[in-house]
């Protein structure tokens, strides 16, 4: 079974979000998503300063199997990208929750995170995807 940390929020499109100080969230793809994709070979990240709406495509992760769009889980402004992942996309496979994060967004409205799933709900969704 995939690693699904309890302290994160999850989108049904397999992004995770970690709330940081100052209404900033760190976003990446879940362990389940990176397992499904296989070996990640390329990442296209958004520009710092880009305004995003909830559900808007913000990045692309490509693997040996497929390319997958990554969506913003909430509205806000990109304040940082993980340049290490840009240079070494395999970090997503190695440690998707720490070294393999993708972007940090300053939220417009932190209450939007209430619309995301907790770890238990996300695990239930993933188990349903395996049927």
C-alpha positions as CSV (number, residue, x, y, z in Angstrom):
1,X,0.0,0.0,0.0
2,X,1.2,3.5,-0.7
3,X,2.5,5.8,2.0
4,X,-0.2,8.3,2.9
5,X,0.9,10.7,5.7
6,X,-1.9,11.7,8.1
7,X,-0.8,15.3,8.4
8,X,-1.4,16.2,4.7
9,X,-4.5,17.1,2.7
10,X,-5.2,15.3,-0.6
11,X,-6.9,16.2,-3.9
12,X,-8.8,13.5,-5.9
13,X,-6.2,14.2,-8.7
14,X,-3.4,12.8,-6.5
15,X,-1.7,16.0,-5.3
16,X,-0.9,16.4,-1.6
17,X,-0.8,19.7,0.3
18,X,1.0,20.6,3.5
19,X,0.0,23.8,5.2
20,X,3.0,25.9,6.3
21,X,3.2,29.1,8.3
22,X,1.8,32.3,6.7
23,X,-1.0,30.6,4.7
24,X,1.6,28.9,2.4
25,X,1.1,25.3,1.1
26,X,3.7,23.0,-0.2
27,X,2.4,20.8,-3.0
28,X,3.6,17.6,-4.6
29,X,2.2,14.4,-6.0
30,X,1.4,11.4,-3.8
31,X,3.2,8.2,-3.4
32,X,0.3,6.5,-5.1
33,X,0.6,8.8,-8.1
34,X,4.4,8.4,-8.4
35,X,4.0,4.6,-8.2
36,X,1.4,4.7,-11.0
37,X,3.5,6.9,-13.2
38,X,6.7,4.9,-12.8
39,X,10.2,6.4,-13.3
40,X,9.8,10.2,-13.5
41,X,12.1,11.7,-16.2
42,X,10.9,15.3,-16.6
43,X,9.0,18.0,-14.7
44,X,7.6,21.2,-16.0
45,X,7.0,23.7,-13.1
46,X,5.1,27.0,-13.1
47,X,6.8,30.4,-13.0
48,X,7.2,32.0,-9.6
49,X,4.7,34.8,-9.3
50,X,2.0,32.9,-11.4
51,X,-1.5,33.3,-10.0
52,X,-3.5,30.0,-9.9
53,X,-7.1,29.1,-9.5
54,X,-8.2,26.0,-7.6
55,X,-8.2,23.1,-10.1
56,X,-6.1,24.9,-12.7
57,X,-3.3,23.0,-14.4
58,X,0.0,24.2,-12.9
59,X,2.7,21.7,-13.8
60,X,3.4,18.5,-15.8
61,X,5.2,15.4,-14.6
62,X,6.4,13.0,-17.3
63,X,7.5,9.4,-16.7
64,X,8.7,6.6,-18.9
65,X,5.0,5.6,-19.1
66,X,3.0,8.8,-19.4
67,X,2.7,12.5,-18.9
68,X,0.4,13.7,-16.1
69,X,-1.0,17.2,-15.5
70,X,-0.7,18.5,-11.9
71,X,-3.5,20.7,-10.6
72,X,-3.5,23.5,-8.0
73,X,-5.5,22.3,-5.0
74,X,-6.4,25.8,-4.0
75,X,-6.1,29.4,-5.4
76,X,-3.0,31.4,-4.8
77,X,0.3,32.7,-6.1
78,X,3.4,30.5,-6.7
79,X,6.1,31.8,-4.4
80,X,8.7,29.0,-4.8
81,X,9.4,26.1,-7.1
82,X,11.6,23.1,-6.2
83,X,14.6,23.6,-8.5
84,X,16.2,20.4,-7.3
85,X,13.2,18.4,-8.8
86,X,13.6,20.4,-12.0
87,X,17.2,19.2,-12.2
88,X,16.7,15.7,-10.8
89,X,13.1,14.5,-11.4
90,X,13.8,11.1,-9.9
91,X,13.5,12.8,-6.4
92,X,9.7,12.5,-6.9
93,X,10.1,8.7,-7.0
94,X,12.6,8.6,-4.2
95,X,10.9,10.9,-1.7
96,X,7.7,12.5,-3.0
97,X,6.7,14.1,0.4
98,X,10.0,15.7,1.3
99,X,12.8,16.2,-1.3
100,X,10.3,15.6,-4.2
101,X,7.9,18.5,-3.5
102,X,6.9,20.6,-6.5
103,X,5.7,24.1,-5.6
104,X,4.8,26.4,-2.8
105,X,1.8,28.6,-3.1
106,X,0.6,31.6,-0.9
107,X,-3.1,30.9,-0.5
108,X,-5.8,33.4,-1.4
109,X,-8.2,31.6,1.0
110,X,-6.9,28.9,3.4
111,X,-10.4,27.6,3.9
112,X,-10.3,26.1,0.4
113,X,-8.1,23.4,2.0
114,X,-11.3,22.2,3.8
115,X,-12.5,20.9,0.4
116,X,-9.5,18.4,0.2
117,X,-9.5,14.9,1.6
118,X,-7.8,13.7,4.8
119,X,-5.5,10.7,4.6
120,X,-8.2,8.2,5.4
121,X,-10.5,9.4,2.6
122,X,-7.6,9.5,0.2
123,X,-6.6,6.0,1.1
124,X,-10.2,4.8,0.4
125,X,-10.1,6.5,-3.0
126,X,-6.8,4.9,-3.9
127,X,-8.1,1.5,-2.9
128,X,-11.2,2.1,-5.2
129,X,-8.8,3.1,-8.1
130,X,-7.2,-0.4,-7.8
131,X,-10.5,-2.3,-8.4
